[in-house]
Amino acid sequence: MSETRWLTDREQEIWRSFMAAFHGLTDQLARQLQRDSAMPHAYYEILVALSEAPDHTLRMSELANLRGSSRSRLSHAVARLEDAGWVTRRDCPTDKRGAFAVLTGKGFAALDAAAPGHVTEVREKLFDKLTPEQVEQLGEISAAILRGVDPPSLPRCPDLTGDR
């Protein structure tokens, strides 16, 4: 068994700062969506994923993977979105156990109404605090971290280090 490589004092400080920033930002974004749109952040992310999918439709298992969610947690969230009329489920014709989530017109309208406030909050709390160089560094750092994360549990994201 190899010996544990403990964090240095500086690494510990950076780790804690990173975690505080991450949790503070996600908490602020969640509160803004709830306050302004009466929508949990997880629901917003589901609606975004569906809005970007072909025909606004994704297989439930793929949606769970994209959101880094368990299938049971996603199923519960989609049930709530169905109750709101924002999403419908459709059976998979080739797999009796499979199902698709489909964004409805009402769901797209809810997302369209919530997006400006959410984007404003992201811009004010993250991007406006950074220089253009720091924004690029954040993209590179995020991509490096994601390369080291277990692929089945991480959301799909663009290659932030490629040509633009």
C-alpha positions, 0 to 999 in steps of 0.5 A, a space after each residue: 500500500 502506498 503512503 498517503 500524499 497529504 496536502 501541503 498547507 498551501 494546497 489545503 488553503 487552496 482546496 478549501 477556498 475552491 470548495 467555498 467558492 464552488 458551494 457559495 456560487 452554486 448556492 447563490 445560483 440556486 437561490 436566484 432561480 428559486 426566488 425569481 422563477 420558483 424553480 430548483 436549480 436541478 430542474 433548470 439544468 434538466 430543462 436546459 439539457 432537453 432544450 439543447 437536445 435534438 427534438 428536445 428529447 433525451 432518453 432518461 438514462 442519458 439525461 441522468 448521465 448528463 446531469 450527473 444524477 442517479 436514475 431514481 433522483 432524475 425520475 423523481 425530478 421529471 415526475 415533478 416537471 411533468 406535474 408542472 406541464 414542463 416535460 412529458 415522458 414517452 415510452 421507448 418503442 425499441 426497449 420496454 424498460 426505456 423512456 424518453 423525457 420531452 420538453 414541452 412548449 410550456 417547459 420551454 417557456 418556463 426556461 425562456 423566462 428563467 434564463 435571463 435572470 440566471 445568466 445575469 447571476 452567472 455573469 455577475 457572480 463569476 465572469 464579471 469578477 475575472 479578467 479575460 485571462 482568468 476566464 480562459 484559465 478557468 476553462 483550462 483548469 475546469 477541463 483538466 479537472 474533468 479529465 480526472 473525474 470518473 466519466 460515468 458521473 460527470 455531465 457532458 461539456 464542451 472541450 474548453 481547450 480546443 479552437 474557438 
